[in-house]
Amino acid sequence: MKFAITSKGDQKSNILMHKMRTYLLDFDLKYDEDQPDIVVSIGGDGTLLYAFHRYKSRLSKTAFVGIHTGHLGFYADWTPDEIEKLVIAIAKTPFQVVEYPLLEVIIRYSHAGKESRYLALNESTVKSVEGTLVMDVEIRGQHFERFRGDGLCVSTPSGSTAYNKALGGAIIHPSISAIQVAEMASINNKVFRTVGSPLILPAHHTCMLKPVNRTDFQVTVDHLTLLHKDVKSIQFRVPEEKIRFARFRPFPFWKRVHDSFISD
């Protein structure tokens, strides 16, 4: 088996990275940063997001597992004192693969140039470069509403516990193939109206945003912040690709939710 390791970059994570690499090499596993079968992320959820984007072209061939060196994460379920146990599990135990749905973002331009396509593990947000964001929102090709406000956040089920939750969105179990659209400070009065609630769209539904009065937007894809000009439309949907996590033991989603937001 070929493996790679990504680190948060702090001293604690780097020490664990070197230790784990040595252990896995001792078990005759091969270190391969280009074509790994499994990627070990050491740090937090942000570190795993970086690993996901680095290996997004190998999602059908690469599985991820996380070690958290800070607070318990939604993607990093192993602790530093379990490193020897994890090494033995990787080297000796066939792992179960758990797949989570992703978010596809396609940005098309008014000059009919090449479109941009991105995959997000957590979410994508859209904001105006200047002033209020005004977007026509289409669902399944039909006009739904004209949104006015600070911005829109479209998230995956596994990302529903991140920015989406802070916006009042629902927490969705990652076994459900869907995307969620949440508003950021929408303008609602006698003249302007939006639905005012998060929307959960199934995998076969597409959400399309079409600019009304401006064409330059700040778009985030997980931790990446991008400026896009002359935008004609921004499309969101569930793609065919999925992220694959290597599971060596149960990692119940609702327990993670409880431990992250409720437990002391």
Accessible surface in RSA format (square Angstrom, percent):
REM  Atomic radii and reference values for relative SASA: ProtOr
REM  Chains: A
REM  Algorithm: Lee & Richards
REM  Probe-radius: 1.40
REM  Slices: 20
REM RES _ NUM      All-atoms   Total-Side   Main-Chain    Non-polar    All polar
REM                ABS   REL    ABS   REL    ABS   REL    ABS   REL    ABS   REL
RES MET A   1    97.08  50.3  44.63  29.5  52.45 124.9  53.41  45.4  43.67  57.9
RES LYS A   2    58.29  28.4  58.29  35.8   0.00   0.0  29.12  26.2  29.17  31.1
RES PHE A   3     0.00   0.0   0.00   0.0   0.00   0.0   0.00   0.0   0.00   0.0
RES ALA A   4     0.75   0.7   0.75   1.2   0.00   0.0   0.75   1.1   0.00   0.0
RES ILE A   5     7.80   4.4   0.29   0.2   7.51  18.1   0.29   0.2   7.51  20.4
RES THR A   6    18.18  12.9  14.27  14.5   3.91   9.3  18.18  24.4   0.00   0.0
RES SER A   7    30.46  25.7   4.54   6.1  25.92  59.7   4.54   9.7  25.92  36.3
RES LYS A   8   133.35  65.1 103.47  63.5  29.88  71.1  54.52  49.1  78.83  84.0
RES GLY A   9    47.80  58.9   0.00   N/A  47.80  58.9  25.49  70.0  22.31  50.0
RES ASP A  10    56.76  39.8  45.50  45.3  11.25  26.6  42.03  98.9  14.73  14.7
RES GLN A  11   141.82  79.3 129.29  94.5  12.53  29.8  44.94  95.6  96.88  73.5
RES LYS A  12   107.13  52.3 100.82  61.9   6.31  15.0  64.29  57.9  42.84  45.6
RES SER A  13     0.00   0.0   0.00   0.0   0.00   0.0   0.00   0.0   0.00   0.0
RES ASN A  14    46.88  32.3  46.88  45.3   0.00   0.0  11.46  27.6  35.42  34.2
RES ILE A  15    93.65  53.3  90.18  67.2   3.46   8.3  92.46  66.6   1.18   3.2
RES LEU A  16    13.31   7.4  13.31   9.5   0.00   0.0  13.31   9.4   0.00   0.0
RES MET A  17    40.85  21.2  40.85  27.0   0.00   0.0  29.85  25.4  10.99  14.6
RES HIS A  18   112.46  61.5 110.32  76.7   2.14   5.5  76.59  78.9  35.86  41.7
RES LYS A  19    80.92  39.5  73.12  44.9   7.80  18.6  35.25  31.7  45.67  48.6
RES MET A  20     0.00   0.0   0.00   0.0   0.00   0.0   0.00   0.0   0.00   0.0
RES ARG A  21    96.78  40.6  96.78  49.3   0.00   0.0  15.45  21.1  81.33  49.3
RES THR A  22    73.12  52.0  71.22  72.2   1.91   4.5  46.82  62.9  26.30  39.8
RES TYR A  23    68.45  32.0  67.50  38.4   0.95   2.5  43.21  32.5  25.24  31.1
RES LEU A  24     0.00   0.0   0.00   0.0   0.00   0.0   0.00   0.0   0.00   0.0
RES LEU A  25    75.63  42.1  63.33  45.3  12.29  30.9  63.61  44.7  12.02  32.3
RES ASP A  26   107.38  75.2  75.63  75.3  31.76  75.1  29.86  70.3  77.52  77.3
RES PHE A  27    75.17  37.6  56.89  35.2  18.28  47.6  60.83  36.9  14.34  41.0
RES ASP A  28   134.28  94.1 102.73 102.2  31.55  74.6  32.51  76.5 101.78 101.5
RES LEU A  29    16.45   9.2  11.62   8.3   4.83  12.1  11.84   8.3   4.60  12.4
RES LYS A  30   129.54  63.2 124.93  76.7   4.61  11.0  78.05  70.2  51.50  54.9
RES TYR A  31    44.74  20.9  25.73  14.6  19.01  49.5  18.93  14.2  25.82  31.8
RES ASP A  32    26.23  18.4  21.85  21.7   4.39  10.4   7.27  17.1  18.96  18.9
RES GLU A  33    75.46  43.3  68.92  52.1   6.54  15.6  15.70  30.4  59.76  48.8
RES ASP A  34   116.57  81.7 101.92 101.4  14.65  34.6  27.08  63.7  89.49  89.2
RES GLN A  35    95.24  53.3  95.24  69.6   0.00   0.0  11.72  25.0  83.51  63.3
RES PRO A  36     0.00   0.0   0.00   0.0   0.00   0.0   0.00   0.0   0.00   0.0
RES ASP A  37    48.98  34.3  46.96  46.7   2.02   4.8  14.36  33.8  34.62  34.5
RES ILE A  38     0.00   0.0   0.00   0.0   0.00   0.0   0.00   0.0   0.00   0.0
RES VAL A  39     0.00   0.0   0.00   0.0   0.00   0.0   0.00   0.0   0.00   0.0
RES VAL A  40     0.00   0.0   0.00   0.0   0.00   0.0   0.00   0.0   0.00   0.0
RES SER A  41     1.20   1.0   0.98   1.3   0.22   0.5   0.05   0.1   1.15   1.6
RES ILE A  42     0.00   0.0   0.00   0.0   0.00   0.0   0.00   0.0   0.00   0.0
RES GLY A  43     2.42   3.0   0.00   N/A   2.42   3.0   0.41   1.1   2.01   4.5
RES GLY A  44    20.20  24.9   0.00   N/A  20.20  24.9  19.55  53.6   0.66   1.5
RES ASP A  45    39.78  27.9  34.21  34.1   5.57  13.2  18.98  44.7  20.80  20.7
RES GLY A  46    37.55  46.3   0.00   N/A  37.55  46.3  29.64  81.3   7.92  17.7
RES THR A  47    12.32   8.8   7.20   7.3   5.12  12.2   6.31   8.5   6.01   9.1
RES LEU A  48     0.00   0.0   0.00   0.0   0.00   0.0   0.00   0.0   0.00   0.0
RES LEU A  49    17.16   9.6  17.16  12.3   0.00   0.0  17.16  12.1   0.00   0.0
RES TYR A  50   135.22  63.1 130.29  74.1   4.93  12.8  92.33  69.4  42.90  52.9
RES ALA A  51     0.80   0.7   0.00   0.0   0.80   1.8   0.75   1.1   0.05   0.1
RES PHE A  52     0.00   0.0   0.00   0.0   0.00   0.0   0.00   0.0   0.00   0.0
RES HIS A  53    19.85  10.8  15.59  10.8   4.26  10.9  13.04  13.4   6.81   7.9
RES ARG A  54   128.85  54.1  97.04  49.5  31.81  75.7  47.31  64.7  81.54  49.4
RES TYR A  55     7.62   3.6   7.08   4.0   0.54   1.4   7.35   5.5   0.27   0.3
RES LYS A  56    95.58  46.6  87.56  53.7   8.02  19.1  48.12  43.3  47.46  50.6
RES SER A  57   107.74  91.0  66.88  89.3  40.86  94.1  54.48 116.0  53.26  74.6
RES ARG A  58    32.57  13.7  31.18  15.9   1.39   3.3  17.77  24.3  14.81   9.0
RES LEU A  59     6.05   3.4   3.43   2.5   2.62   6.6   3.46   2.4   2.59   7.0
RES SER A  60    93.01  78.6  66.46  88.7  26.55  61.2  51.75 110.2  41.26  57.8
RES LYS A  61   133.36  65.1 119.22  73.2  14.14  33.7  69.92  62.9  63.44  67.6
RES THR A  62     0.00   0.0   0.00   0.0   0.00   0.0   0.00   0.0   0.00   0.0
RES ALA A  63     0.23   0.2   0.23   0.3   0.00   0.0   0.23   0.3   0.00   0.0
RES PHE A  64     0.00   0.0   0.00   0.0   0.00   0.0   0.00   0.0   0.00   0.0
RES VAL A  65     0.87   0.6   0.21   0.2   0.66   1.6   0.87   0.8   0.00   0.0
RES GLY A  66     0.09   0.1   0.00   N/A   0.09   0.1   0.00   0.0   0.09   0.2
RES ILE A  67     0.27   0.2   0.21   0.2   0.06   0.1   0.21   0.2   0.06   0.2
RES HIS A  68    18.82  10.3  18.15  12.6   0.67   1.7  15.58  16.1   3.24   3.8
RES THR A  69    19.59  13.9   2.43   2.5  17.17  40.9   2.04   2.7  17.55  26.5
RES GLY A  70    53.69  66.2   0.00   N/A  53.69  66.2  34.66  95.1  19.03  42.6
RES HIS A  71   174.89  95.6 159.74 111.0  15.15  38.8 111.18 114.6  63.71  74.1
RES LEU A  72    65.87  36.7  45.95  32.9  19.92  50.1  45.95  32.3  19.92  53.6
RES GLY A  73     6.41   7.9   0.00   N/A   6.41   7.9   6.10  16.7   0.31   0.7
RES PHE A  74    20.61  10.3  20.19  12.5   0.42   1.1  20.48  12.4   0.13   0.4
RES TYR A  75     5.58   2.6   4.53   2.6   1.04   2.7   5.06   3.8   0.51   0.6
RES ALA A  76     0.87   0.8   0.87   1.3   0.00   0.0   0.87   1.2   0.00   0.0
RES ASP A  77    12.43   8.7   4.17   4.1   8.27  19.5   1.29   3.0  11.14  11.1
RES TRP A  78     5.09   2.0   5.09   2.5   0.00   0.0   3.63   1.9   1.46   2.4
RES THR A  79    42.93  30.5  42.81  43.4   0.12   0.3  40.20  54.0   2.73   4.1
RES PRO A  80    30.96  22.6  27.08  24.7   3.89  14.1  27.35  22.6   3.62  22.5
RES ASP A  81   123.85  86.8  89.98  89.6  33.87  80.1  50.82 119.6  73.03  72.8
RES GLU A  82    38.77  22.3  36.37  27.5   2.40   5.7  16.98  32.8  21.79  17.8
RES ILE A  83     4.03   2.3   3.51   2.6   0.51   1.2   4.03   2.9   0.00   0.0
RES GLU A  84    84.04  48.2  82.72  62.6   1.31   3.1  49.85  96.4  34.19  27.9
RES LYS A  85   121.20  59.1 113.44  69.6   7.77  18.5  76.22  68.6  44.99  47.9
RES LEU A  86     0.28   0.2   0.28   0.2   0.00   0.0   0.28   0.2   0.00   0.0
RES VAL A  87     3.49   2.3   3.49   3.2   0.00   0.0   3.49   3.0   0.00   0.0
RES ILE A  88    91.89  52.3  91.89  68.5   0.00   0.0  91.89  66.2   0.00   0.0
RES ALA A  89    13.70  12.6  11.44  17.7   2.26   5.1  13.55  19.1   0.15   0.4
RES ILE A  90     3.18   1.8   0.00   0.0   3.18   7.7   0.00   0.0   3.18   8.6
RES ALA A  91    27.64  25.4   0.93   1.4  26.71  60.8   1.01   1.4  26.64  70.6
RES LYS A  92   140.30  68.4 110.44  67.8  29.86  71.1  60.68  54.6  79.62  84.8
RES THR A  93    63.06  44.8  58.02  58.8   5.03  12.0  39.72  53.3  23.34  35.3
RES PRO A  94   128.07  93.3 100.79  91.9  27.29  99.2 112.62  93.0  15.45  96.0
RES PHE A  95    46.48  23.3  25.27  15.7  21.21  55.2  26.59  16.1  19.88  56.9
RES GLN A  96   121.84  68.1 111.25  81.3  10.59  25.2  41.31  87.9  80.53  61.1
RES VAL A  97    53.21  35.0  28.98  26.2  24.23  58.4  28.98  25.2  24.23  65.7
RES VAL A  98    40.89  26.9  37.85  34.3   3.03   7.3  40.89  35.5   0.00   0.0
RES GLU A  99    87.39  50.2  68.28  51.7  19.10  45.5  13.81  26.7  73.57  60.1
RES TYR A 100    11.28   5.3  11.28   6.4   0.00   0.0   6.44   4.8   4.84   6.0
RES PRO A 101     4.86   3.5   4.84   4.4   0.02   0.1   4.86   4.0   0.00   0.0
RES LEU A 102     0.00   0.0   0.00   0.0   0.00   0.0   0.00   0.0   0.00   0.0
RES LEU A 103     0.00   0.0   0.00   0.0   0.00   0.0   0.00   0.0   0.00   0.0
RES GLU A 104     5.12   2.9   5.02   3.8   0.11   0.3   0.09   0.2   5.04   4.1
RES VAL A 105     0.00   0.0   0.00   0.0   0.00   0.0   0.00   0.0   0.00   0.0
RES ILE A 106     8.77   5.0   8.77   6.5   0.00   0.0   8.77   6.3   0.00   0.0
RES ILE A 107     0.00   0.0   0.00   0.0   0.00   0.0   0.00   0.0   0.00   0.0
RES ARG A 108    73.85  31.0  73.62  37.5   0.22   0.5  34.71  47.4  39.13  23.7
RES TYR A 109    25.54  11.9  21.00  11.9   4.54  11.8  16.25  12.2   9.28  11.4
RES SER A 110    70.99  60.0  41.90  55.9  29.09  67.0  31.97  68.1  39.03  54.7
RES HIS A 111   115.86  63.3  84.49  58.7  31.37  80.3  74.59  76.9  41.27  48.0
RES ALA A 112    94.92  87.3  58.25  89.9  36.67  83.4  69.16  97.4  25.77  68.3
RES GLY A 113    35.03  43.2   0.00   N/A  35.03  43.2  21.86  60.0  13.17  29.5
RES LYS A 114   191.17  93.3 163.18 100.1  27.99  66.6 116.09 104.5  75.07  80.0
RES GLU A 115    78.26  44.9  66.84  50.6  11.42  27.2  24.20  46.8  54.06  44.1
RES SER A 116    26.50  22.4  21.21  28.3   5.29  12.2   9.25  19.7  17.26  24.2
RES ARG A 117   110.21  46.3  81.97  41.8  28.23  67.2  42.60  58.2  67.61  41.0
RES TYR A 118    51.25  23.9  48.45  27.6   2.80   7.3  35.64  26.8  15.61  19.2
RES LEU A 119    10.23   5.7   8.47   6.1   1.76   4.4   8.47   6.0   1.76   4.7
RES ALA A 120     0.00   0.0   0.00   0.0   0.00   0.0   0.00   0.0   0.00   0.0
RES LEU A 121     0.00   0.0   0.00   0.0   0.00   0.0   0.00   0.0   0.00   0.0
RES ASN A 122    15.82  10.9  15.82  15.3   0.00   0.0   0.02   0.1  15.80  15.3
RES GLU A 123    19.14  11.0  19.14  14.5   0.00   0.0   0.29   0.6  18.85  15.4
RES SER A 124     0.09   0.1   0.00   0.0   0.09   0.2   0.00   0.0   0.09   0.1
RES THR A 125     6.31   4.5   6.27   6.4   0.04   0.1   3.84   5.2   2.47   3.7
RES VAL A 126     0.60   0.4   0.60   0.5   0.00   0.0   0.60   0.5   0.00   0.0
RES LYS A 127    71.60  34.9  71.60  43.9   0.00   0.0  24.69  22.2  46.91  50.0
RES SER A 128    15.50  13.1   0.84   1.1  14.66  33.8   0.84   1.8  14.66  20.5
RES VAL A 129    78.29  51.5  49.90  45.2  28.39  68.4  53.90  46.8  24.39  66.2
RES GLU A 130   122.64  70.4 116.74  88.3   5.90  14.1  39.63  76.7  83.01  67.8
RES GLY A 131    63.84  78.7   0.00   N/A  63.84  78.7  34.14  93.7  29.70  66.5
RES THR A 132    53.09  37.8  44.72  45.3   8.37  19.9  16.71  22.4  36.38  55.0
RES LEU A 133     0.19   0.1   0.00   0.0   0.19   0.5   0.11   0.1   0.08   0.2
RES VAL A 134    13.87   9.1  10.93   9.9   2.95   7.1  10.93   9.5   2.95   8.0
RES MET A 135     0.00   0.0   0.00   0.0   0.00   0.0   0.00   0.0   0.00   0.0
RES ASP A 136    23.57  16.5  23.57  23.5   0.00   0.0   2.45   5.8  21.12  21.1
RES VAL A 137     1.30   0.9   1.30   1.2   0.00   0.0   1.30   1.1   0.00   0.0
RES GLU A 138    30.35  17.4  30.19  22.8   0.16   0.4   0.07   0.1  30.28  24.7
RES ILE A 139    27.59  15.7  23.66  17.6   3.93   9.5  23.66  17.0   3.93  10.7
RES ARG A 140   145.80  61.2 118.29  60.3  27.51  65.5  33.72  46.1 112.08  67.9
RES GLY A 141    60.26  74.3   0.00   N/A  60.26  74.3  29.95  82.2  30.30  67.9
RES GLN A 142   131.39  73.5 129.46  94.6   1.93   4.6  44.88  95.5  86.51  65.6
RES HIS A 143   113.49  62.0  82.86  57.6  30.63  78.4  63.23  65.2  50.26  58.5
RES PHE A 144    85.61  42.8  58.47  36.2  27.14  70.6  61.42  37.2  24.18  69.2
RES GLU A 145    18.56  10.7  13.16  10.0   5.40  12.9  13.68  26.5   4.87   4.0
RES ARG A 146    95.70  40.2  89.46  45.6   6.23  14.8  19.94  27.3  75.75  45.9
RES PHE A 147     0.00   0.0   0.00   0.0   0.00   0.0   0.00   0.0   0.00   0.0
RES ARG A 148    47.68  20.0  47.64  24.3   0.04   0.1   5.85   8.0  41.83  25.4
RES GLY A 149     1.44   1.8   0.00   N/A   1.44   1.8   1.44   4.0   0.00   0.0
RES ASP A 150    88.39  61.9  78.48  78.1   9.91  23.4  17.74  41.8  70.64  70.5
RES GLY A 151     0.00   0.0   0.00   N/A   0.00   0.0   0.00   0.0   0.00   0.0
RES LEU A 152     1.86   1.0   1.58   1.1   0.28   0.7   1.58   1.1   0.28   0.8
RES CYS A 153     0.43   0.3   0.12   0.1   0.31   0.7   0.00   0.0   0.43   0.5
RES VAL A 154     1.09   0.7   1.09   1.0   0.00   0.0   1.09   0.9   0.00   0.0
RES SER A 155     0.25   0.2   0.17   0.2   0.08   0.2   0.04   0.1   0.21   0.3
RES THR A 156     0.40   0.3   0.00   0.0   0.40   1.0   0.36   0.5   0.04   0.1
RES PRO A 157     0.16   0.1   0.06   0.1   0.09   0.3   0.06   0.1   0.09   0.6
RES SER A 158     5.65   4.8   2.33   3.1   3.32   7.6   2.75   5.9   2.90   4.1
RES GLY A 159     0.19   0.2   0.00   N/A   0.19   0.2   0.19   0.5   0.00   0.0
RES SER A 160     0.00   0.0   0.00   0.0   0.00   0.0   0.00   0.0   0.00   0.0
RES THR A 161    12.69   9.0   4.13   4.2   8.56  20.4   0.01   0.0  12.68  19.2
RES ALA A 162    39.17  36.0  21.85  33.7  17.32  39.4  34.64  48.8   4.53  12.0
RES TYR A 163    83.11  38.8  75.07  42.7   8.05  20.9  62.02  46.6  21.10  26.0
RES ASN A 164     0.22   0.2   0.22   0.2   0.00   0.0   0.00   0.0   0.22   0.2
RES LYS A 165    76.81  37.5  66.97  41.1   9.84  23.4  23.58  21.2  53.23  56.7
RES ALA A 166    85.58  78.7  42.27  65.2  43.31  98.5  54.98  77.4  30.59  81.0
RES LEU A 167    49.10  27.3  21.94  15.7  27.16  68.3  27.43  19.3  21.67  58.3
RES GLY A 168    58.25  71.8   0.00   N/A  58.25  71.8  35.11  96.3  23.14  51.8
RES GLY A 169    10.92  13.5   0.00   N/A  10.92  13.5   0.07   0.2  10.85  24.3
RES ALA A 170    45.00  41.4  34.93  53.9  10.07  22.9  43.99  62.0   1.01   2.7
RES ILE A 171    47.71  27.2  26.45  19.7  21.26  51.3  26.45  19.0  21.26  57.7
RES ILE A 172    10.53   6.0   7.63   5.7   2.90   7.0  10.53   7.6   0.00   0.0
RES HIS A 173    57.28  31.3  55.62  38.7   1.66   4.2  38.18  39.4  19.10  22.2
RES PRO A 174     0.82   0.6   0.62   0.6   0.20   0.7   0.62   0.5   0.20   1.3
RES SER A 175    88.70  75.0  51.85  69.2  36.85  84.9  43.53  92.7  45.17  63.3
RES ILE A 176    90.43  51.5  86.24  64.2   4.20  10.1  90.43  65.1   0.00   0.0
RES SER A 177    43.39  36.7  32.00  42.7  11.40  26.3  27.53  58.6  15.86  22.2
RES ALA A 178     2.30   2.1   2.30   3.6   0.00   0.0   2.30   3.2   0.00   0.0
RES ILE A 179     0.40   0.2   0.09   0.1   0.31   0.7   0.40   0.3   0.00   0.0
RES GLN A 180     0.29   0.2   0.22   0.2   0.06   0.2   0.21   0.5   0.07   0.1
RES VAL A 181     7.21   4.7   6.19   5.6   1.02   2.4   6.19   5.4   1.02   2.8
RES ALA A 182     0.42   0.4   0.42   0.6   0.00   0.0   0.42   0.6   0.00   0.0
RES GLU A 183    28.12  16.1  16.51  12.5  11.61  27.6  13.43  26.0  14.68  12.0
RES MET A 184     8.60   4.5   7.43   4.9   1.18   2.8   7.05   6.0   1.55   2.1
RES ALA A 185    71.01  65.3  38.40  59.3  32.61  74.2  54.87  77.3  16.14  42.7
RES SER A 186    31.20  26.4   8.43  11.2  22.77  52.5   0.00   0.0  31.20  43.7
RES ILE A 187    64.21  36.5  60.09  44.8   4.12   9.9  64.06  46.1   0.15   0.4
RES ASN A 188    59.32  40.9  28.20  27.2  31.12  74.9  17.86  43.0  41.46  40.1
RES ASN A 189    69.18  47.7  56.40  54.5  12.78  30.8  39.75  95.7  29.43  28.4
RES LYS A 190   210.65 102.8 172.09 105.6  38.56  91.8 123.41 111.1  87.24  92.9
RES VAL A 191   117.24  77.1  88.86  80.4  28.38  68.4  92.73  80.6  24.51  66.5
RES PHE A 192    65.82  32.9  64.23  39.8   1.58   4.1  65.82  39.9   0.00   0.0
RES ARG A 193   157.47  66.1 141.31  72.0  16.16  38.5  58.09  79.4  99.38  60.2
RES THR A 194    12.45   8.9   1.02   1.0  11.43  27.2   4.94   6.6   7.51  11.3
RES VAL A 195    71.78  47.2  40.98  37.1  30.81  74.2  50.67  44.0  21.11  57.3
RES GLY A 196    48.13  59.4   0.00   N/A  48.13  59.4  15.84  43.5  32.29  72.3
RES SER A 197    56.82  48.0  54.48  72.7   2.34   5.4  23.04  49.1  33.77  47.3
RES PRO A 198    51.46  37.5  35.60  32.5  15.86  57.7  35.60  29.4  15.86  98.6
RES LEU A 199    32.13  17.9  30.01  21.5   2.12   5.3  32.13  22.6   0.00   0.0
RES ILE A 200    88.20  50.2  62.70  46.7  25.50  61.5  62.70  45.1  25.50  69.2
RES LEU A 201    11.49   6.4  11.49   8.2   0.00   0.0  11.49   8.1   0.00   0.0
RES PRO A 202    50.42  36.7  47.19  43.0   3.23  11.7  49.99  41.3   0.43   2.7
RES ALA A 203    44.14  40.6  31.46  48.6  12.67  28.8  31.53  44.4  12.60  33.4
RES HIS A 204   129.74  70.9 100.60  69.9  29.14  74.6  84.26  86.8  45.49  52.9
RES HIS A 205    34.71  19.0  34.37  23.9   0.34   0.9  29.41  30.3   5.30   6.2
RES THR A 206    35.92  25.5  34.01  34.5   1.91   4.6  17.30  23.2  18.61  28.1
RES CYS A 207     0.33   0.3   0.33   0.4   0.00   0.0   0.00   0.0   0.33   0.4
RES MET A 208    37.37  19.4  37.37  24.7   0.00   0.0  37.37  31.8   0.00   0.0
RES LEU A 209     0.74   0.4   0.74   0.5   0.00   0.0   0.74   0.5   0.00   0.0
RES LYS A 210    81.20  39.6  81.20  49.8   0.00   0.0  37.58  33.8  43.62  46.5
RES PRO A 211    29.54  21.5   7.28   6.6  22.26  80.9   7.40   6.1  22.15 137.6
RES VAL A 212    56.68  37.3  22.41  20.3  34.28  82.6  27.02  23.5  29.66  80.5
RES ASN A 213    93.08  64.2  58.42  56.5  34.67  83.5  37.55  90.4  55.54  53.7
RES ARG A 214    99.41  41.7  90.67  46.2   8.74  20.8  34.78  47.5  64.63  39.2
RES THR A 215    59.88  42.6  56.24  57.0   3.64   8.7  40.42  54.3  19.45  29.4
RES ASP A 216    48.99  34.3  48.06  47.8   0.92   2.2  11.42  26.9  37.56  37.5
RES PHE A 217     2.43   1.2   2.43   1.5   0.00   0.0   2.43   1.5   0.00   0.0
RES GLN A 218    67.27  37.6  67.27  49.2   0.00   0.0   6.89  14.7  60.38  45.8
RES VAL A 219     0.00   0.0   0.00   0.0   0.00   0.0   0.00   0.0   0.00   0.0
RES THR A 220    22.17  15.8  22.17  22.5   0.00   0.0  19.90  26.7   2.27   3.4
RES VAL A 221     0.39   0.3   0.39   0.3   0.00   0.0   0.39   0.3   0.00   0.0
RES ASP A 222    13.02   9.1   0.00   0.0  13.02  30.8   1.43   3.4  11.59  11.6
RES HIS A 223    61.51  33.6  25.98  18.1  35.54  90.9  35.20  36.3  26.31  30.6
RES LEU A 224    65.56  36.5  62.98  45.1   2.58   6.5  65.56  46.0   0.00   0.0
RES THR A 225    90.50  64.4  61.32  62.2  29.18  69.5  38.84  52.2  51.66  78.1
RES LEU A 226    46.10  25.7  41.60  29.8   4.50  11.3  46.10  32.4   0.00   0.0
RES LEU A 227   104.27  58.1  73.14  52.3  31.12  78.2  73.14  51.4  31.12  83.8
RES HIS A 228    14.93   8.2  12.99   9.0   1.94   5.0  10.86  11.2   4.07   4.7
RES LYS A 229   121.85  59.4 113.59  69.7   8.26  19.7  55.85  50.3  65.99  70.3
RES ASP A 230    65.33  45.8  65.24  64.9   0.09   0.2   3.53   8.3  61.80  61.6
RES VAL A 231     1.88   1.2   0.00   0.0   1.88   4.5   0.00   0.0   1.88   5.1
RES LYS A 232   131.19  64.0 122.37  75.1   8.83  21.0  69.21  62.3  61.98  66.0
RES SER A 233     6.10   5.2   6.10   8.1   0.00   0.0   2.76   5.9   3.34   4.7
RES ILE A 234     0.00   0.0   0.00   0.0   0.00   0.0   0.00   0.0   0.00   0.0
RES GLN A 235    14.94   8.4  14.63  10.7   0.31   0.7   0.19   0.4  14.75  11.2
RES PHE A 236     0.01   0.0   0.00   0.0   0.01   0.0   0.01   0.0   0.00   0.0
RES ARG A 237    95.06  39.9  95.06  48.5   0.00   0.0  11.64  15.9  83.42  50.6
RES VAL A 238    18.79  12.4   5.21   4.7  13.58  32.7   5.21   4.5  13.58  36.8
RES PRO A 239    10.40   7.6   0.00   0.0  10.40  37.8   5.11   4.2   5.28  32.8
RES GLU A 240   173.06  99.4 144.30 109.2  28.76  68.5  65.90 127.5 107.16  87.5
RES GLU A 241    58.65  33.7  50.55  38.2   8.10  19.3  36.96  71.5  21.69  17.7
RES LYS A 242    80.29  39.2  73.27  45.0   7.02  16.7  27.14  24.4  53.15  56.6
RES ILE A 243     0.00   0.0   0.00   0.0   0.00   0.0   0.00   0.0   0.00   0.0
RES ARG A 244    45.64  19.2  45.64  23.3   0.00   0.0   3.86   5.3  41.79  25.3
RES PHE A 245     0.52   0.3   0.52   0.3   0.00   0.0   0.52   0.3   0.00   0.0
RES ALA A 246     1.07   1.0   0.00   0.0   1.07   2.4   0.00   0.0   1.07   2.8
RES ARG A 247    17.34   7.3  13.10   6.7   4.24  10.1   7.80  10.7   9.54   5.8
RES PHE A 248    37.63  18.8   2.37   1.5  35.26  91.7   8.20   5.0  29.42  84.2
RES ARG A 249    70.58  29.6  58.78  30.0  11.80  28.1  41.95  57.3  28.63  17.4
RES PRO A 250   120.28  87.7  95.96  87.5  24.32  88.4 107.23  88.5  13.05  81.1
RES PHE A 251    30.86  15.4  17.11  10.6  13.75  35.8  18.00  10.9  12.86  36.8
RES PRO A 252    72.18  52.6  59.82  54.5  12.36  44.9  72.05  59.5   0.13   0.8
RES PHE A 253     9.47   4.7   4.06   2.5   5.41  14.1   4.06   2.5   5.41  15.5
RES TRP A 254   136.09  54.6 130.63  63.2   5.46  12.8 113.55  60.5  22.53  36.6
RES LYS A 255   119.63  58.4 112.51  69.0   7.11  16.9  86.96  78.3  32.66  34.8
RES ARG A 256     8.47   3.6   8.23   4.2   0.23   0.6   3.29   4.5   5.17   3.1
RES VAL A 257    15.14  10.0  15.14  13.7   0.00   0.0  15.14  13.2   0.00   0.0
RES HIS A 258    82.48  45.1  81.81  56.9   0.66   1.7  56.73  58.5  25.75  30.0
RES ASP A 259    43.88  30.7  27.51  27.4  16.37  38.7  10.03  23.6  33.86  33.8
RES SER A 260    43.64  36.9   8.59  11.5  35.04  80.7  14.71  31.3  28.93  40.5
RES PHE A 261    87.94  44.0  51.13  31.7  36.81  95.8  56.86  34.5  31.07  88.9
RES ILE A 262   121.73  69.3  99.02  73.8  22.71  54.7 102.94  74.1  18.78  51.0
RES SER A 263    52.10  44.0  29.51  39.4  22.58  52.0   8.36  17.8  43.74  61.3
RES ASP A 264   189.48 132.7 119.77 119.2  69.71 164.8  74.38 175.1 115.10 114.8
END  Absolute sums over single chains surface
CHAIN  1 A    12510.9       9783.7       2727.1       6716.3       5794.5
END  Absolute sums over all chains
TOTAL         12510.9       9783.7       2727.1       6716.3       5794.5
